[in-house]
Amino acid sequence: MAHHASAKKRIRQTERRTLVNRMRVSRIRTFVKKVELAIEAGDKPNAQAAFLAAQPEMMRGVTKGVLHRNTVSRKLSRLSKAIKSL
């Protein structure tokens, strides 16, 4: 257990940050799942709309530091490719 005040504060901050980051990642996954479901259904207009909604969420995850830039770029590229092939 932490003995210094600064270490105790760091533990409190880490707990709060972890919750916020988990919510962000969960939100991003939800947006991506909507795109993937539309692609599976073969619904191109719906998939495009979902993709346009998911894109800023994913990029926001990069700026907030919960996802790596290359990971998001790769996933966006693959989703875009899948939509174009419908």
C-alpha positions in Angstrom: 0.0 0.0 0.0 1.1 3.6 -0.7 2.6 5.5 2.2 3.3 8.9 0.7 0.5 11.4 0.0 1.7 11.8 -3.6 1.5 8.0 -4.2 -2.0 7.9 -2.7 -3.1 10.7 -5.0 -1.6 9.0 -8.0 -3.6 5.9 -7.1 -6.8 7.9 -7.0 -6.0 9.6 -10.3 -5.2 6.3 -12.0 -8.5 4.8 -10.9 -10.4 7.8 -12.4 -8.4 7.8 -15.6 -8.8 4.0 -16.0 -12.6 4.4 -15.8 -12.7 7.3 -18.4 -10.4 5.4 -20.8 -12.5 2.2 -20.5 -15.6 4.2 -21.4 -13.8 5.8 -24.4 -12.6 2.5 -25.8 -16.1 0.9 -25.2 -17.7 3.8 -27.0 -15.3 3.4 -30.0 -16.0 -0.3 -30.1 -19.7 0.3 -30.2 -19.4 2.7 -33.2 -17.1 0.2 -35.0 -19.6 -2.6 -34.3 -22.4 -0.6 -35.9 -20.3 -0.2 -39.1 -19.4 -3.9 -39.1 -23.1 -5.0 -38.7 -24.2 -2.8 -41.5 -21.4 -4.2 -43.7 -22.5 -7.8 -42.9 -26.1 -6.9 -43.7 -25.0 -5.5 -47.0 -26.5 -2.1 -46.3 -24.1 0.3 -48.0 -25.9 3.6 -47.2 -26.3 2.6 -43.6 -22.7 1.4 -43.4 -21.4 4.7 -44.9 -23.4 6.7 -42.4 -22.2 4.6 -39.5 -18.6 4.9 -40.8 -18.9 8.7 -40.9 -20.0 8.6 -37.3 -17.3 6.2 -36.2 -14.4 8.0 -37.9 -14.3 11.1 -35.6 -14.8 8.9 -32.5 -11.8 6.7 -33.4 -9.6 9.7 -34.2 -10.6 11.2 -30.8 -9.4 8.0 -29.2 -6.0 8.7 -30.8 -5.9 12.3 -29.5 -6.9 11.1 -26.0 -4.2 8.5 -26.0 -6.4 5.3 -25.6 -5.6 4.0 -29.1 -2.5 4.1 -31.3 -2.6 6.3 -34.4 -1.5 3.4 -36.8 -4.1 1.0 -35.3 -6.9 3.5 -35.9 -5.7 4.3 -39.4 -5.5 0.6 -40.2 -9.0 -0.1 -38.9 -10.5 2.8 -40.8 -8.8 1.8 -44.0 -10.1 -1.8 -43.7 -13.7 -0.6 -42.9 -13.6 1.8 -45.8 -12.4 -0.9 -48.1 -15.1 -3.2 -47.0 -17.8 -0.5 -47.6 -16.5 0.2 -51.0 -16.6 -3.5 -52.0 -20.4 -3.7 -51.2 
